[in-house]
Amino acid sequence: MADNKTKPTNVAVADFLSAVAHPVRRADGFVLDEMFRGVTGWTPRMWGPTIVGYGEYHYRYASGREGDSLATGFSPRAGSLSLYIMPGYQDYQEILGRLGKHKMGKACLYINKLADVDMAVLEELVRRGLDDLTQRYPVKGS
């Protein structure tokens, strides 16, 4: 089985965020970092070259595949902000209905800019996602 490609690095989160080319995504990245720190109480670390992660957990699937992953986090990508906040097996439709403009992946939320969403609802979604994840896997802070 192949190793996970996304692993923790020693790159400083502030250096990464400062280097984001898109000015709105750069500013939103610093706001998200502050929000995630407040919600989780954890210090972030970079996972791979572009993901700011908070906490981590070890997973093991029925297929036998296992590895380590960030518990929650985000990436200020060129096309949108990608937020890794939902474990992927829960229904968050009620919360998402109050969030504002967004798109969904299986366990990823895409937001063009933070001005498009209700930050209090986003914080609620991060908390809920972490609560659900900790019901399934032991999560360690960072």
Buried (B, 14 or more C-beta within 10 A) or exposed (E): EEEBEBEBEEBEBEEBBEEBEBEBBBBBBBEBBEBBBEBBEBEBBBBBEBBBBBBBBEBEEEEEEEBBBBBBBBBBBEEBBBBBBBBEEBEBEEBBEEBBEBEEEEBBBBBBBBEEBEBEBBBBBBBBBBEBBBEEBEBEEB
